[in-house]
Amino acid sequence: MNPESNSKMNLRNLQRMLGGFLMVGGVVVLMLAMNATHSAADQTSNTLTGHFTKSTMFFITAGFICIGSGLATVLFGDHVPKGN
């Protein structure tokens, strides 16, 4: 195994670990957002306007984006550009 292929393997592993961390972080943020939907402020906002508060919607959206980004990185992160 030459040093160049070893560094590519390390980069691939690093990318997959980063993707895994993104997915776990996204799940945590999404769980916190779902928990926040049960707060008094969100329940009042949902009752009066039919929508959750902006901060709760931000966390829900951020959670889904992190999960999607992490999944894409794990699945398609194998591509390592060739050096010159």
Order of alpha helices (4+ residues) and beta strands (2+ residues): alpha-alpha-alpha
